[in-house]
Amino acid sequence: MRILIDLQACQTASRHRGIGRYSLAMAEALTQVAAAHEVSLLLNGAFPDSVEWLRDRFATRVAAERIQVFAAPGPVAEVDPASQWRVRAAESIREAFVASLEPDVLLMSSLFEGFVDDATTSIASSPYHLSAATLYDLIPLIRPAILDSRVAKAWYERKLESLRRADLLLAISEHSRVEALAAAGLAAENVVVVSTAADACFHVRSPPVQTVQELRARYGIAGDYVLYAGGYDSRKNVVHLIAAFAALEPETRRRYSLVLAGSIDERQRRELLRSAERNQLSVADVRFTGYIDDDELALLYNTCTVFVFPSLHEGFGLPVLEAMACGAAVLGSCTTSIPEVIGRADALFDPVDVSATAERLHAVLTDDGFRSDLQRYALERAKAFSWNVTARRTLDALCERHGRKRRTIEEPVVVDVKRAMPLMAFVSPLPPERTGVAYYSAELLVPLLEHYRIELVTDQKGVDLPRARQSSRAVAGLVRCACRQLRPDRLPSRQFSVPSPDVRTTRAASWDRGAARPAPGRCAELDGPVRTFARNLLEMVVRITWLSRTGRRSGCRQGRDDRRLSLQLAGDRQRQWRHRALGACVATGRNVVSNRPRRLAANPAAAPTPRAGATRRGQTIAGHRG
């Protein structure tokens, strides 16, 4: 099995947070347990420094030729509305790049990237590879106030829609899975819990006294301290921790300081300092480390008196597990996934009750026996979480789901002849023609076959669909029709319709130059699980017969809203003619769209018309608005 891991989460700002650490450790563990499989990495060329860092990091795990780097136009940060067209272009380029690698599995380490940086992430439905993504949490869906702008909400909704297209979601906790099923309406069989673990650098240490003194001096820590590590957005509830620390008895509080570790911006820092001032705490009582690397963070875990995690909402709570792996006494809030990690009731507190939190904190700071018991328990509890176990669960889920999807594609299809499926003429080059249009059209056929009987119109002597496309599901629905020349009078004469409860189609009509033109139907909403690229195409009207009949006439009535698109086909360039002229043509409202037309005439009067008895040279296909 060919597994492609998108590691952009290790290139963006997420690399310094729990998501980045999880993604990196998971990739390293997966490369070890998946030795029988071919594991590759996908990186973004917009972050060249991290590309080289990751190449060095995986030098002994992944062959250099299997570390793939894609390039896309930028900037694509969606916080800037002007980047929207570049975002769509970059996503299309990345998806095409992924398809060219022909993976069996695409694993997204983090889908929710690219709002404030140039990451490009998306999940496109594909019948040819399994799309999987790590599910950390859906906190902005549960707490929409976190998204403070319309642009942020639009970005999150678009990423959420992409997440729903994944074949498999790998939840990091049981809480994340349950939350996703309830809030996002995901299918239960598509969400699997794989859990997580702490990085190997987080373990019990006995550092030299000088090393500890230097660390304390670097961050202005005097004496014993209560530690918090993580982010500082409102759900992290650090203001509550400051209030609880201030509520300790004065003689207890004077013996300790509160150390807040992790990246913090100036606005958050000022807000927390104001909170400390309101609670009559001095600057020396509350210390900020800012960004801190994993080695120093491990030392802080090892030397703290107690680690406190007051978060209101988590997908897992990785800092809790990291502190436990270092043997620290840990207290955490009794909400969301944190009890799942800690697994001990007397180590939990109500994150909205300041007095209850202060009472539990006071017990740990003053009761040496209780604190020692929590430290012993932490080490035992941390052993239940292993990257080897998590990676094996991930690999098992990927293999099982990939096998299921493969069987679904290849299994024979029982055709209900009583069901009157609509007939579609599909005009396009197909493999073995080596063009992007041909490959795209071959991919498009499979989802279309769930809804239509398809007749291929092509001048090729044969059609060679790649291995996944040669399934009985695809072959069963195709009625091949060979056209040696793309001439309107050689196209099938039968009517091709798109009947469905939400689609209006035109009546069969044979009309002359002076007759009224039949209006093309419009597609509102199609039934069935039409895949994204098929849905985009089917939102237009498929009316091949109407298009071909309008193309027969050398002259047509022109009205105010007429639009004509002409394809001038050069007979002496047959290969180019095949590639560009045989695009799937569909009519919608004012426009006729064709895959990669060679020449467009926007002015109806300037559009060339076919002369009587025209051969391939000089033929014109024209479409008009009905």
N, C-alpha and C positions, 0 to 999 in steps of 0.2 A: 504494500500500500504506500502510495506517495503522499506524504503529509507536508503541507506548506503552512508555516506559522508566520502570521503577520505580527511583527514585533515593533510596530510604531509606538506602542505604549512605553517602550524603553528608549525612545528618542525624544519624546515631548517632555513637557514639564511633569508629566505623570511619573517619569523615571525616578523622581525624588520622593514619591509618595508610595502608599501601599500598593496601588495598582501596578506601578512600574516594577516594584520589588517582586510582587507575585508573578508578573509576566516573565521576568527574567529567570526566576527560580523554577517556574513551571517548564519553560523551554529547556533549561539545562537538565532537569529531571527526565523530561520526555525523550530527549535525545539518548539518554542512557537506557531506559526501559524499552524503547522502540528500536533496538539495534537491528531487528529483523526487517525493519521498514526503512524507507528512504525519507529522511526528514530534511526539509529545506527551510530557509528563513527568507522572509520578504521584508525589505527595508525601504525607507523613503529617502531618495537622494536629496531632498530638501534639507536634510540634517546631516551634512557630510562629516562633522566631528563624531557624532554618535555612530555613524556607519563604521568608521575605522575602529572605534572602541569596541563595538559588538563583533567585528571581524576578529579582533585580538581575543576577545572573551571566549568565542566559540571556535578558536583555531584548532583545538584538539578534539572537538566534538562534531563539527560539521565541516565537510570538505569545502574549500574556497569556492569551487564552481557551483555549489548549491546554496550560496548566500547571494540571493538575487536583489538587485536594487533597481527600483523603477523611478523614472523622472516624469514630472508633470508640471504644467504651467502654474505659476504662483504670482502673487500671494493668494492663498485660498482660505485664510482665516475667516470664518463665517460671521464673526462679530462685525465685519465690514460688509454691508449689504451690496456694495459694488463688486464683491468677489463672487457673486452667485454664479455667473456664467463660467468663471474659471473653476469653481467647485465642481460643477456638473461635468465640465470637460476633463478635469483631473480624475474624477471617479470613473468616467468611461475609459480613460487611458489605463488606469490601474486595473479595472475589471478585464480589459482586453489583454493586459500583460499577464494577469493571473491565468486567463484561459489559454494563453500561448504556452504556459508551463505544464498544462494538462495534469494538474494534481488530482488525486482521488479525494483528498480532504483539504479544505482551507479552514484553518483555525485562527480566528480573530482574537488576539490577546486583549484588546479593548476597542470596542466600537465607538464609544462616546469620546472621541478626540476631534480636534480640528476647529474648535470654536475660537480660540485665541492664538492658535499657531497654525502651521502649514501642513498638518497631518491630513491625509486623505483616506477615509475609511468608509466602506459601504459593504453591503451584502446584496448581491444580485442572485435571484433565483436561477438555478442551473440544474438541468437534469443529468449533468455529466460529472459533477463532483459534489461532495457533501460539504455544506456550509455550516460551520460550527462557530460558536462565540462563547467567551467567558461571560457569565452573568454575575456581576458584583452586587448590584442593587438597582432599584428603581426609585430612589429617594426623590428625585425631582417630580416624578409622577405622583407620589404619595404626598409630597410637600411642595406644591407648585410655587409657593412664595419664594422658594430658593432661587428660582429663575426670575431675575428682577427686570427683565426687559422683553419686549415683544420679539426681538431678534433671537434672544436666547431661547425663548419658548418655541419659536419656529424651528430652530436648529435641533432642539431636543425631540420635538415631535417627528421630525424627518428621520433622525437616528432611531427613534423607537419603531417607526414603520419599517426601517431596514432590519432592525432586530427581529421583528415578527416574520421576516422572510427566511430566517435561519432554519436549517433542518434540525439542528441540535443546539441546546443551550446548556452550558456546564456551570451549574450554580455552585458558589463557594460555601453556601450554608443551606441548611434546611429552611431557615427563615426566608432567605432570598428566593428559594423555589416557591414556597407557599405564597409569598407576596407577589411574585410574578404571575402565578396562576390566577390569583384573585384580582389583581389590579390591571394586568395587561391582557387578560383573556387568552393566555397561551395554553396550548394543549399539554396535558399532564405528561404524555409519553414523550414529549419533545424537550423536557427539562429534567436533567439528571444532576444529582448532588455529587460533587467530587471532593468537596472540602478544600483545605489549604494547609499550609505548614509555615513555620518560621524558617528563615534562611539559616544556613549552617553557621554563620558568624555569630548568631545569637545563642550563646551557651554559657555555662558557669565559668567564670574566670577568676584567677587570683593575681590581679595585676600588681606590679611593684608599687610601693608607697609613693615613690617619686612620680610615677606615671599618673596616679590618682591626684596628687597635689597639683601637677601641671594642668590637668584637665579642669580641676576646680578653679584654679587661678585664671585660666583662659576664659571661663564664663562667669567669674565673679561669685562662685558658690562658696559660702562660708559655713562650715559645720554640716550637720545632717540635713537631708532635704526630702521633700515629697515631690515626686516626679509625675509629669504628664508629657506625653509625646503624641503628635498627630497634627491635624489641621486646626484651623481657627474660624471656620464659618459657624454660623449661628447654631446649627444642629450639634456641633461638637460640645456646646454647653460649657465652655471654659469659664464664662462669667459665673456660672453656678459653683464651680470648683473654687474660684477665688472667694466667693461669699462664704462657702463652707469652711475654707481654711481660716478665714477671718473670724468665724464663729467659734473656733477652738478656745479653750481656756487660755488666758494670757500666759501663764507659766509654761504651758505646753507649746504654744505657738512660738514663744521666744527661742525655743531650742531648735526650731526648724525654719527652713525657707522653702518657698514653692518655686520649683524650676519647671519652666514651660519650654519644651524642646520641639523644634521643627520650624520649617520656613514660615515666615509671617510677614505680611506687608505692613507698611507704615500706618495705614488707616486702622487695621486690626490692632496693632500695637498700642496706638493712642487710646482706642476704645477700652482695651483691657487695663491700661494704666489708670484711666478714669474710674473704672470699676474698682480697682484696688484702692484708689484714693477715697472713694465713697465709703469703702469698708475699713478705712483708717489703717491701711497697710502702706508701709514705706516702699521706696524703690528697692531697698535691700531685701525686703521680704519676698518680692516677686522678681525672678530673674528670667530673661529670655536668652536662649542660645542661638536663635536663628537656625539656618540650615546646618545640619550636622551629619557627618557621614556615618555609615553603619558601624564602624569600629568604635567610634566615640560614643555612639548611641548605646552600643552593647555595654560599654564601661559604665555609662550612667545607669542602665538597668541593674547592673551587678552591684553598684555601690549605693543605690537609693534605699531609703528606709521602707518606703511603700510606693507602689505605682497606682495611680488613680485614673480611671477612664470614665468620665461622666457623660458620654455621648448619648443623645436622645434617639439617634437612628443610625444603624450600621448595617452593612451587608454581611460583614463578618466581625471586624474589629481586630485586625492583624497586630497592632501594637500590644494588645492584651496578651496574645500568644507569645510574642517576642519577649515580653517581660517575664512571663512564666518560664519560658525556655532558659532564661538567665537566672532563674531561681529567686526572683523577686516576689515579695508579698504583693498580691494584686487585689484591688477593689474595683468593681465595675457597676454600671447601672443595670437595672433589672429589665431593660427594654430590648426589643428586637432580637438580634442574634447574639448579644453579649452573654446572656445566661447559657447559651449553647456552647460557648467557648469556655467559660469559667467552670460551669458545672457544679457550683457549690452555693447554696442559698445564703450562708452567713458571710459571703464575700460580695454580696450584692446590696445596692441601696437604691432608693427612689430618686431619680435625677431631677425631680422638681421640688423635692422637700429638702431645704437647706439644713434644717436641724437634724433630720435623719441621716443625711450625708455626713455632717459634722460629728454626730455620735459614733457612726461606724469608723470614721477616720480616727477619732480619739481613741477608740478601743484598740486599733492596730498600733498606734504610736505609744500607748502607755502599757499595753499588755504584751510582755515579751513572749510568753507562752503561745498566745494566739498568733502573734506575728511569725514565730518559728514554725508553727503548724501550717500556716498559709504558705510559707516558703517551701516546706517539704512537699506539700500537696501540689504546688505549682510545677515542680519538676516531674512528678508522676503524671500529672494531667497533660503536660506538654508532649509526653511520649506517645499519646494517642493520635497526634497529628504528625504525619510524615510525608515528605515530598515523594518518596518512593511509592507510598500508598496512593497519594493523590494522582501521581502520573499514571499509575497502573489503572486506576479507576477511569481516568481520562482516556487512555488508550483502549480499554475495553469498551467504553461507550462509543468511541469513534469507530472501532471495528464492527461492533454490532449494528450500529445505525447505517454505516456504509454498506454492509452486506444486505441489510433490509432494503435500502434504496436501490441497490443494484438489482436485487431480485424483482422489485417493483417495475423497474424499467424493462427487464428482460422477460418477464413472465408473459405467456400468451394472453391475448385479449379476446374475450368472448364478445362478439359483435351482435348486438340486438338488431336484427334486420327490420323489426317492426318500428324501430325508432327512425323517424324521418329526419336525418341530420342534414343541415344545409350543405350545399356544394360550393366550394371556393376554387377559383382558378388562381394558381400561384405562379406568377411570372417572375422568374429570377434565375440567375446562374447558380449552380450547386457544385460541390466537390465532385470530381477532382479538379475543377477550376480553382486555381490558387489565388483567390481574391478575398478581400475582407467581406464583400457583399455575399459571396458564395458561402463562406463560413458562417456568417450571421444568419443567412437564410436557412442553412441546415439546422442551426440551433432553434430557430423560430418554428420549424415544422412540428417538433414534438409537442409543445403545449397547444398549438393550434389543432392538432389531431384529436384532442379531447373534446372539441366542439364542432369540427367540420369534417366532411369528406373533401379531400383535396385532390385536385387534378393539376399535375405539374405541366407547365408550358415552357419548353426549353428547346433550343436547337442542338443541344448536346446529344451525342450518340449514346451516352449512358450517364448514370448518376451513381456516385460512390460515396455513400454516407459513412463517416468514421465509425469506429467500433461501437460507441455507445448509441449512435444513431441507427445502427443496423438492427435494432431490436425488433421483435415481432410487433410491438406496439406501433412502431413507426411504419413498418412495411405494410401492416394490415390496413392502414387508412389511406394509402396512396394509390391513386389510379393514374398511371403514367400516360402522358400524351406527348408525343414527339412532334414538334414543329420545327421544320428545317429553316424557316425564315420567320422573322418576327414581322408578320404582316397582319393587319387587322382582319383581312378576309380569310386568313388561315387560322385565326383563333377559333376555339370551339364555339359553335353557334348557340349552344344551350344557355339558358339563363342561370347566372350564378347569384344566389341570394344569401342573405344573412338573417334568416328568420329567428327571432327570439322574443320573449315578452317585452323587451326594452328596446328593440331595434325596429325602425320603420324602413321598409324596403320599397323600391319602385316596382310598378307593375311591368310585365313584359310588354314591350312596345316596339313596333317597327315603324320608323318615321323617316320622312324624306326631308329635303332641305327646308321646306316651308313649315314642317310640322313642329308642334311644341316639343321642347326637350323635356324628357323625364327628369325630375329632380332627384339627385342622389339622396339616399337615406342618411339619417344621423344615428350614431350609436351613443346611447346615454350611459347605461351601466350593464355590463354583460354578466350573465350568470356563470357560476362555476369558478374554480380557482385558477383563473387565467394568470399566467406569470407576468411579471412586470413588463418585459419587453413586448410580449404579446398584447398586453392590455393597452400599452401606448399605441400600438399599431391599430388595434381594433376599435379604439376611440374614433378613428377615422372610418369612413364608409368604404366597404369593399364592394366595388361595383365594376368589375372588369368588363362585362358585356357592354354596359353603357359607354365606358371609356373607348372600347374598340369600335363601337358604332359611330361615335362622334368623330373618330379618327378616319373613317372611310371617306367622309365628305370633303371635297376640296373647299367648299364654302359653307359657312353656317351663319345663322342669324346672330348678329352681335347686339347685345344690350348694354345698358350702363354698367352692370355688374359682371359682365363676362370677363373671364380670365383664361388665358391659353398658355399652356406649357408645351413647348415643342422640343422633341429630341431629333436632332439631325444626325443620321447614321451614315458613316462613311464606309462604303463597301470595300475599299482597299485597306481597311484597318480592321480586319475581322475579329481579331482577338480583343481589341479595345471595344469593339461593338458589343461583343458578348458581355464583357465585364460591365459596361455602363448602360447599355440599352435594355438589358433583360432584367432591370430592377423591378421589384414588386411595386406596381402602380396602384395607388388607391386615391379615391376622390373624397374630399371633405370640404363642404361649403364652397369657398372661393378657390381652393387650391387643389392641384393634383400633385402628389408627391411621388417621386421615383427615386430609387436608390442610385445615387451618384450619377445624375444626368450629365451628359457631355456639354450641352449648351442649353441655356435657358433664354427664352424670349418673354420678358415680362410684359411687353407691349403687344396686345393682340394683333394690331395691324402689322407689326413687324415680323410676326411668326410665319415661317415658311409653310407653304401648303404643298401637298403632294401633286405631282402632275399625273395625268391619266396614264395608266399602265406602268406606273413607276415600279422599278425593281428595288432591291435593297438600298441602293444609293439614292438618297434624297427622300426616303420615307419619313413620314411625320406621324407622331402620335399626339393627338390634341385632346385636351380636356376642358370642359366649360362648366361654369357654375350653373346649376339648375335653378 
